[in-house]
């Protein structure tokens, strides 16, 4: 197993890696909408989702992967009424054939983020 850390994405805010690679698969830890330039959570749901996809891209690139290599997505969202907004933004970044996905409403996320997304990718 190989831990992945990239400086142009947010640092882990706990005892975990940004991602790990094992047997051709990359497991990316849950990302919230932190702007790594300022180490600050973006304001607003849409901005957080956009920042998450930017950060996911940077982490995947560290292992020569991209968003098209994602096979599984897990989304944790504080307000399921924003599901359609999530789908609109998601469709800008994730294309057919779509990866498997679940969206789960939760009561609270780290740093009071509105959304957190983790992925599994393979090349």
C-alpha positions as CSV (number, residue, x, y, z in Angstrom):
1,X,0.0,0.0,0.0
2,X,1.3,3.5,-0.9
3,X,0.0,6.7,0.7
4,X,-0.6,9.7,-1.6
5,X,-0.1,13.3,-0.5
6,X,-0.2,16.2,-2.8
7,X,0.6,19.8,-1.7
8,X,-2.0,21.4,-4.0
9,X,-4.9,19.8,-2.3
10,X,-6.1,20.2,1.3
11,X,-4.1,18.4,3.9
12,X,-5.8,15.7,5.9
13,X,-7.4,17.1,9.0
14,X,-6.9,13.9,11.0
15,X,-4.8,10.7,11.1
16,X,-5.5,9.6,7.6
17,X,-4.0,9.9,4.1
18,X,-5.4,12.0,1.3
19,X,-5.5,8.7,-0.6
20,X,-3.9,5.3,-0.7
21,X,-3.1,3.1,-3.7
22,X,-3.2,-0.7,-3.5
23,X,-3.2,-3.3,-6.3
24,X,-4.1,-0.8,-9.1
25,X,-6.8,0.9,-7.1
26,X,-6.8,4.4,-5.6
27,X,-9.0,5.1,-2.6
28,X,-9.4,8.8,-2.0
29,X,-10.5,10.0,1.4
30,X,-13.6,12.1,1.8
31,X,-13.0,15.6,0.5
32,X,-14.8,18.7,1.7
33,X,-14.7,22.0,-0.1
34,X,-11.5,23.4,1.3
35,X,-9.6,25.8,-0.9
36,X,-6.0,24.6,-0.4
37,X,-4.6,28.0,-1.3
38,X,-6.2,29.6,1.8
39,X,-6.9,26.4,3.8
40,X,-10.4,27.6,4.2
41,X,-13.8,26.0,3.5
42,X,-15.6,27.6,0.5
43,X,-18.9,29.3,1.3
44,X,-22.1,27.9,-0.1
45,X,-23.0,24.4,-1.3
46,X,-22.3,24.9,-5.0
47,X,-18.8,26.4,-4.3
48,X,-18.0,23.5,-2.0
49,X,-19.0,20.9,-4.6
50,X,-16.9,22.6,-7.3
51,X,-13.9,22.8,-5.0
52,X,-14.2,19.1,-4.1
53,X,-14.0,18.1,-7.7
54,X,-11.0,20.3,-8.2
55,X,-9.3,18.7,-5.3
56,X,-10.2,15.2,-6.3
57,X,-8.7,15.9,-9.7
58,X,-5.4,17.0,-8.2
59,X,-5.2,14.0,-5.9
60,X,-6.0,11.5,-8.7
61,X,-3.4,13.1,-10.9
62,X,-0.8,12.2,-8.3
63,X,-1.3,8.6,-9.5
64,X,-1.7,9.4,-13.2
65,X,-5.5,9.0,-12.9
66,X,-8.3,11.4,-13.6
67,X,-12.1,11.8,-13.0
68,X,-12.8,9.3,-15.8
69,X,-11.0,6.6,-13.9
70,X,-13.5,6.8,-11.0
71,X,-15.5,3.6,-10.4
72,X,-17.2,4.4,-7.1
73,X,-18.4,7.6,-5.6
74,X,-19.7,8.2,-2.0
75,X,-21.5,11.5,-1.3
76,X,-22.4,12.6,2.2
77,X,-24.7,15.7,2.1
78,X,-26.3,17.6,5.0
79,X,-29.4,18.6,3.1
80,X,-30.9,16.1,0.6
81,X,-33.1,18.9,-0.9
82,X,-29.9,20.0,-2.7
83,X,-29.7,16.6,-4.5
84,X,-30.7,18.1,-7.9
85,X,-28.0,20.9,-7.5
86,X,-25.5,18.2,-6.7
87,X,-26.4,16.2,-9.8
88,X,-26.1,19.3,-12.0
89,X,-22.6,20.0,-10.8
90,X,-21.7,16.3,-10.7
91,X,-22.6,15.9,-14.4
92,X,-20.1,18.6,-15.4
93,X,-17.3,16.4,-14.1
94,X,-18.5,12.8,-14.2
95,X,-19.5,11.3,-17.6
96,X,-20.8,8.0,-19.0
97,X,-20.2,5.3,-18.2
98,X,-21.1,6.6,-14.8
99,X,-19.5,5.1,-11.7
100,X,-21.5,3.4,-9.0
101,X,-22.6,6.0,-6.4
102,X,-24.6,6.5,-3.3
103,X,-25.8,9.8,-1.7
104,X,-26.4,9.8,2.0
105,X,-27.9,12.6,4.1
106,X,-26.0,13.1,7.3
107,X,-26.5,15.5,10.3
108,X,-23.0,17.0,10.4
109,X,-19.7,16.9,8.5
110,X,-16.1,18.0,9.5
111,X,-15.7,21.8,9.6
112,X,-19.5,22.1,9.2
113,X,-19.2,21.4,5.5
114,X,-22.3,21.0,3.4
115,X,-21.0,18.0,1.5
116,X,-18.2,15.4,1.5
117,X,-17.2,13.2,-1.4
118,X,-14.9,10.2,-1.5
119,X,-14.0,8.1,-4.5
120,X,-12.4,4.9,-5.7
121,X,-10.5,5.0,-9.0
122,X,-8.5,2.5,-11.0
123,X,-6.5,2.9,-14.1
